[in-house]
Amino acid sequence: MSGQGSGGNVIAAVCSFFIPGLGQLVQGRVLSALVFCVLSYGCYSLAMTVILFFFWPIGLIFHIWSIINAARYRRREL
């Protein structure tokens, strides 16, 4: 992937749209993928309980953040 706006980043962003963290995994960033996936699905799971319903916006924020993070990723040049 050559940088921000490249075709690889677009594919990664689309992957993250469907599954949070999948775009980071496609880019080879395993730790970021794990963090976004756990945070998003953790908040969504807590939101499924009626008592902790207010967690769904937080999960949505992490989900959108993972999409934007995958789209704007720029590999560091050595």
C-alpha positions in Angstrom: 0.0 0.0 0.0 1.5 3.3 -1.1 -0.3 5.6 1.3 -3.4 7.5 2.3 -6.1 7.3 -0.3 -4.6 4.3 -2.0 -6.7 1.4 -3.2 -5.5 -0.8 -0.4 -6.8 1.7 2.2 -10.2 1.9 0.5 -10.4 -1.9 0.7 -9.4 -1.8 4.3 -12.0 0.8 5.1 -14.7 -1.2 3.5 -13.6 -4.3 5.4 -13.7 -2.3 8.7 -17.2 -1.1 7.7 -18.5 -4.7 7.9 -16.3 -6.0 10.8 -14.5 -3.5 13.1 -10.8 -4.1 13.0 -10.8 -6.2 9.9 -9.3 -3.4 7.8 -6.4 -3.0 10.3 -5.9 -6.8 10.0 -5.8 -6.5 6.2 -3.1 -3.8 6.6 -1.1 -6.1 8.8 -1.7 -4.2 12.1 -2.8 -7.0 14.4 -2.8 -5.2 17.7 -4.9 -2.3 16.3 -7.3 -4.8 14.8 -7.7 -6.6 18.1 -8.2 -3.4 20.1 -10.9 -2.1 17.7 -12.7 -5.4 17.5 -12.7 -6.0 21.2 -13.8 -2.4 22.1 -16.5 -2.3 19.4 -18.0 -5.7 20.0 -17.6 -5.3 23.8 -19.7 -2.2 23.8 -22.2 -3.7 21.4 -22.5 -6.7 23.7 -23.0 -4.6 26.7 -25.6 -2.6 24.8 -27.6 -5.8 24.2 -28.4 -5.9 27.9 -31.3 -3.6 28.7 -29.6 -2.2 31.8 -26.4 -1.1 29.9 -28.2 0.1 26.7 -26.2 3.4 26.7 -23.1 1.6 25.5 -24.2 1.3 21.9 -23.2 4.9 20.9 -19.7 4.2 22.4 -19.5 1.0 20.3 -20.6 3.0 17.2 -17.9 5.6 17.9 -15.2 2.9 18.0 -16.7 1.3 14.9 -16.5 4.5 12.9 -13.1 5.3 14.3 -11.8 1.9 13.0 -13.2 2.7 9.5 -11.5 6.2 9.5 -8.3 4.8 10.9 -8.1 2.1 8.2 -8.8 4.7 5.5 -6.2 7.2 6.7 -3.4 4.8 7.5 0.0 5.8 6.1 2.8 3.3 6.3 6.0 4.9 7.7 8.9 5.1 5.4 12.3 4.0 6.6 
